[in-house]
Amino acid sequence: MQIDCDIHPGVPDTAALFPYMPAHWRDTSVMRGIDDLQSANYPDTTPLTVRPDWRPARGRPGTDAATVAAQCLDPFGSDIGILNPLFGVQTLYGDDLAAAYASALNGWTRGEFLDRDSRFRASIIVSLENIEMAVAEIDRCAVDPSFVQVMLLAGTSRPLGRRQYWPIYEACVRHGLSLAIHAGQEFRNAPTALGWPSYYLEDYTANAQAFQYQLTSLFCEGVFEKFPTLTFIMLESGWTWVPALLWRIAKYWGGLRFEVPWTNRSPEEIVRDQLRFSLTPVDGPADGDQLRRVLDHLGSDRVLLFSTDYPHNQFDGADPFPDVFDPALRQIISSDAPLAAYPRLGGAP
């Protein structure tokens, strides 16, 4: 079995969500001219957003189940594909408006994909503007077993370790869901520690910094200790930066552990136990031996999950794996590790 853990269906525009939205918010969207929320994080015309052979003549790629299956599931031999919509409902400020859009996006994913092809699974998308509403949306969607995780963006208004977000993690544990953090931002803060950049290249590169701080926050605030059965999955984050960050945290943890007495496990143990990373993009060196050593430094061959990052332009051809990955490791990344990371897929074989 092969499981693709990061597929992005394309919402054509906000009107596509209207059938799944109360009339009041449809009228509000028309009146306010809210016609698109996706291009903020992933501009339609940038080469990174869509691989050339997946770019349609008109409109966005992957707007229907048949196209995604034909371009992403079938060519790679994936038996299950996990959908992670990136329509940017998290960028809306109003509690009720943001919650309505998140609910509509989840309804669209179910109606247009989950109900049309049994191979698809999906993330529950929530807005963090109102945590109570976010938990209610998780409870609503979790009734459908095709939803396998809750997805947040890496660029949040506050670090995700803060206790205000813990009810979301409690809901994940209650329903057997994983918690995914995906590249992208809510646009509440500048994407870099030095302020707003000039170019999209800077913005996209800064995502790695956001992931690093989210991991540090989750560790320092004691989230992993509070929720020891919850798996956190970082999507489109890259992963070769992880060993260096873990070494840095561990170094200062040794001298500052009195600040965080609830941290009972080392950063390395926590990554092996509770953190997973999507394979793509592979942000490592071209030298295969060096890349294999990165995995050795991670201390586990089960921290990576197979992903194509469809339709983003992260690799060519039909093999996202680095050449150095042998068949046994490919099997773990494609099947064993994803099955263990997602309780709703049935558990590890």
C-alpha positions, 0 to 999 in steps of 0.5 A: 500500500502507498499513501500520499500524505500531501495533495492539494485540491484546487478550489476554483474560487469562492463561488465554488464554496457557495453551495456549502455555505449559508445564504447570509455568508454567500451574500456577504461574499458577493457584497464584499467582493471576496472572490479568491483566498488561495493566491495569497500563499500560492500565487497561481502564475508562479512556477513553484505553484504548479508543475508544468505538466499539471497546469491546465490550459485554463483555471486551477489544477486539480479542481475535481476528483477525477483530475487529481486521481488521474494526475496524482494517484494513478501515476504514482500508484497511490492507494490513498491520497490525503487532501490538504486544501490551501484556500486561505480561509485562515486569513479571514479575521471575523470569527463567524465569517472565518468559521463559515468559510472553513465549514464550507471548505470542508463541505466542498472537500467532502462533496467534490472529492471524498464522496466521489472517490473512496481513495481520498482522505482529507484534513479538517480545515479550521480558523484559529480566530475562535478556538471554540468554533474551531473545536465545534468544526472538528467535532462536526467533521470528525463524524466522517471517518474520511477526515484523518487530521486537522490542518493548521498553517505554520505562520500563525498569529501566536506560537502553537504551543500556547495553551489557547490552542490546547482544546484543538489538540484535545479534540484531535485526541478525542477523535483519533485525528492527527494534527498537521502543520502546513506551509503557509501563513495567516498574515497576522505577522511578518513571515520573517523575524526582521519584518516583511520581505520584498519577494515571494522567494523570501516568503516561501523560504521563511516557511522553514523558520516558522516550522522551526519555531513551531516545533520549539514552541510545542516542545517548550510549552509541554504540548508533547508531554500533555498529549503523548498519543498525538502525532504532529505532522509537518507538511511541505516543511522540508526536513534536513534542518531538523537535526541541527535544530534538535541539537540546538534545543538540546544544548540549551535545554541542558542549561535552562531545563529549570524553565520547562520542568514538564519536559521529560523527554529530549527533543530527539526522543519527541521527534522519533515518538510524535513528529513526522515530516512529509518527504517532499520537498526534499531540501537536502544535498544532491550527494546521496551519502550526505542525505542518508546521513541526515536520516541517520542523524534523525535517529529513525527511518520512520519520520518521513511520510510519502508525499507528492505535494501535488500540484506544486513543482517540487520534482520532475517525473514520477519518482519523488524519492532520492536515489539513495533511498533503498526499497526497504526504506521506500516501503516504510515511508510509503506505507508503514510510517503513514499507517502508524501516523494516521490512526484513522487509516487503521494503524501500523501493519 
